[in-house]
């Protein structure tokens, strides 16, 4: 028994050491009755993911779940550097795909993974379990008397024509640090020239730059921002569910909508592949549910299939890595900095 405890202790120490260099945002352990520990690295906030984790833990009481929340760029770096995690869950599907393409993920197959459509998995190494649109969140008070924009061109017009109202009150991602923000920005730029015009207009308004959707949404809710651009719709809906006063409104642009797939991989360094597979299967069962239910993360079926070009999910595939090429990334960031950080 003493040696078994020592082994568990060493395993926990190794996990802690691997995560010690990470910029951890949140962390929680769900203690099990046995010695096995499933180490999960994720970009999903605990507030959002806790209901799923509790349900999975109740079905697997002998398993301890160790859940660590980091940014998408931190998660990517950690897996590249060999941190010992059994599952990696991220909203930055391009960075996840790059890890898979470069050999940092293990293959996994089950009857459940076989139920996924082709666009939601790739070579049995990366699995989508939600589809989530990017939305605009606005303060109804700050927009009082102004037309509510429904397209990017209309958003450009309202920001351009009312600089006094929006100076210092527009929030967007710092795409240099946010993997999800970079994905949204590059997909916007691929879809329409209006993105660069919008970036220039926002740049003249001294925008506030963020790492995460949740912080932007909170700042709109608390009146520090008039508008947050390209935040996750699932987070917005969850945070604003209690906004009975109608102070905040969620806008889904009608010209096109980026829909990301939140994905799961089993890193090469995973110690408990069996438990990791069980977690992925549970995620996929939840993701393939017929209706949204109580969990704020939307199911895969909410993909607007057949709704037209520009309104479906971003597909898993090599095209995701175009803007991850170092030269392409530097060129994109140079143009973004010129637009957003105007002096």
N, C-alpha and C positions, 0 to 999 in steps of 0.2 A: 504493500500500500504506500509506503514511504517513497519508493521509486516511482510509482504511478503519479503521486502528487508532484514529485520533482519534475517529471516529464511534462505534466500540465503547466507547472510554473514556468519551465523553460519555454514552452510554446507561447504562453501569454507574454513573457518577456520579449521573445523574438518579434511578436506582433507589435508590441509597444515600441520596440526599437525601430522597426520598419516604419512606423507611423510617426515617430518622434520628430522627424524633420518636416513633416507635413504642416501646412497652415490649416489646422482643424477648425471648422466652424461649429460643429456640434458632435457630440458623441454620447451613445447610450448602450448599456449592456442589458440584455434580457436573459437573466440567469436560468440555466437549465439544471436538471437533476443529475446529468451525466457529465463525463469528462470532455465530450466533443465540443469544440467551439467553431462556429462559422463566422469568419471575419468578412464583413461586407464594407466595401468602400463605395460611396455614393455621392451624387450631387443633389439628391432630393432631400428637402428639408424634413426634419423629424416631425414637425407639425403635420406635414402631408403624409409621410410614409408610416407613421406610427400605427394607424389602424391595421394596415396590411401585416406589419411585423408582429403585432400582438396576435392576430389571427393565425399566422404561420407558426408562431411559438406555441400557441395553445394546441396545435395539431402535432407538434414535435417537442413535447415538454422536456425531453432529455437533452436537447440541444441548446447550448448557450449561443445567443446571437450577439455579436459585437458589431455595432453599426457606427460608422464614422462618416461624417459629412464634410466634404471639401469642395472647392471649386472644380469646374471641369478641366481647367488647365493643370491644377494640382493633381487631380486623379490621373490624367494622362502621363504626367511626369513620374508619378509614383510607380505606375505599372511599367513604364519604360525602364526605370531604375531597379526593378525587381522586388518591390515591396511585397510582402507576403500577405495577400488577400485572396479569399476564395471566390468572391464575386465582385465585379465592378459594374456599377449602374450609372449611366450618364445620359444627360440631355444633349450633349455635344456629339451628335452621331458621326460627324466627320472625324473627330479625334478617336472615337471608338473604332471606327472602320479602319483607320490607319494602324491602330494597334493590332487588329486582326490581320490586316494585309501584311504587316511586317513580322508576323509570327509570334506575337505576344499573347495569344489566346489559344485555349484548347478546344478541340472538337467535342460536341455533346449532341447526342441524339436520344429522343424518346418518342413515345406515341403522341405526347403533347406538342413537342416541337414540330412534329409532322403535320399538325393542324394549321400551322402558320402559312399565310399566303407567301408567294415567292418574294414579294416586295418587302416583307417584314423579317426576312432572315437572309443570311449569306453564308454558304458553305458550312452550315451547321456550327458556326463559331460566333455569330452575333445574332441576337434575337430582340426584336422590338416587342414591347408590351404595353405601350400607350401611343396615341397620336394626339399631339397637342398644338393648337394653332398659336401663332404670334398675334397679339392684339395691341391696341392702343387703349390706355386707361386715362380718362380725363376727370378733372374736378369740375362738376357742374356749376359751382359757384364762380370759378375763374372763367368759365365759358359763357356766363350769363349774358344774353343779348347777342351772342355770336352764333353763326351757323355751325352746326355740328358736322364736322367733315366725315365723308364716307369713302373718299379715295385719297391717295397720296397727293394728287394735284390740289384737291380741296384743302388738305392739311397744310400744304405749302402756302396757299393763298391766305388762310386765316392767320398763320404765324407771321407771314411777311407783312400783312396789313395791320397788325396789332403788336408791334415790337414792345411797346411800353408795358403791355399786359403780360407778356411772356418772357421778358428779360430775366434771366437767371432762374426760370421756372419750368424749363423743359429738361426731362431726364432721358438718358439713353445709356446703352452699355459703353464701357471703355473696352473696345474690341481688341486692344492690345493685351488685355489681361483676361477677358471673359471669353472662354471657348464658345459658349452658346451665342454670345453677342456677335462674335466673329462669324459664326455660321449664318445667323440671321442676316447680317450685313452683306455678306458675299452673295447669299441667295437673292436678297433684294436687288443688288447691283446687277445680277444676271438677268433678273426678270424685267427691270425697267430702268430707263435713264432718269426717271423721276427721283430715284434714290439719291443720286449725287446732288441734284438740285435741292432736295429736302435737307441733306446733310449740310449744304452751304447755308441755307436759311437758318437751321438750328445753330450752326456755328456762330452766326452773328448775334445770337441771343444768349451767349455765355452759358451753354448747357452744362448741366451737372452730369458727371459720368459715374457709372455704377458697375459693380461686378455682377449683381444678381437681380432677378426679377422682384423678389420679395421686398428688398429695400426700396426699390422704385415705387412699388404699389403702396407701401406704407407711407412714403413721403407724399404721394398724391392724397391719400386718405387723411393725413394730418395737416394738409394745406401747404406744405413746403414746395410742392410741385403743382403746376397746372396740368401737366401732361407727362405720361411715360410712354415711350415708343418701343414697340416690339417686345413686350413682356409676355411671359407664358400665360395663356388663357386659363389654364387649370389653376394656377396660383391666384390669378386675379379673381376668379369665380369663388374660390375657397375663402380668400381673405375678405371679400366684399359681401359674403352671404348674409352677414349681420347688419349691412348698411341700409337700414330701413328708411333712413332719411333721404336717400337718393342723392347723396353728396358726390358720389363717384359713379361714372358710367364706363362700361366696357364697349369699345368700338372694334368691330371686325371689318377691316377695309374691304370694299367690294371690288376694287380693281384686281387684286390678287391677295392670297393669304398663304404665308409660309406655314406648313404643318410639319413639325419635327416628330421623329420617332424616338422615344426614350428607349434605350437599349441596354441589354445585359450581356456580359461576356464572362467566361471563366478564365482568369489569367493563367499563364504557364506556371506561375509560382503557387497556385492553389494547393493547399494541403488536404482538403476534404472535398474532393470532386463529387462524391456521392451526395453530400449535403448541399453543395452548390447547385447540382442538377435538380434536386428537390425544390430548392428555392426558385430556380428559374421556371420549373414546371408550374409552381403555384402562381408565379407572376403571369405566366402565359394564360393559365385558366382564367385569372382575373381579367387580363387584357382582352380575352376573347368573349367576355360576357356580353349578353344581348343588350343590356341596359346599363346606364352609368352606375346606378346603385348609390351607396353611401360614400364610397371612396372618391375623393375629389379628382384623382387622376383619371382621365377619360379612357374608355376602352378603344381598342384598335378599330372597332367597327365604325367609330365616328371619324371617318376619313374623307367624307364627301365624295366617295367614289361615284363617278359619272357626273359630277357637278361642273366639269369643264376644266380646261387647262388653267393652272395657277391656283387651284383650290384643293389639290390632293396632297398626300404626304410626300416629302422629299424622299427619294428612293435610296435604298442601300446599294452601293456599288462604287466602282473606282472613280466615277465622276466627282464623288465627294472630296477627293484628295487634290483636285486641281488647285485650289487656293491654299493648300497646305504645302505646296512646293515653296521652298525658301524664297526664290526670286519672285514668284507670284505674290506670296504673302507680303514681302517687303514693299513691292510696288503698290499693293492694295492699301497697306497701312500708311504709306507716304501720302497717297491721295486722300485717305480718310483724315489724316492729321491736318493736311492743308485745308480741308473743308470744315472740320470741327473746331480746330484750335486757331481760329483767326485772331490776329493781333490788331 
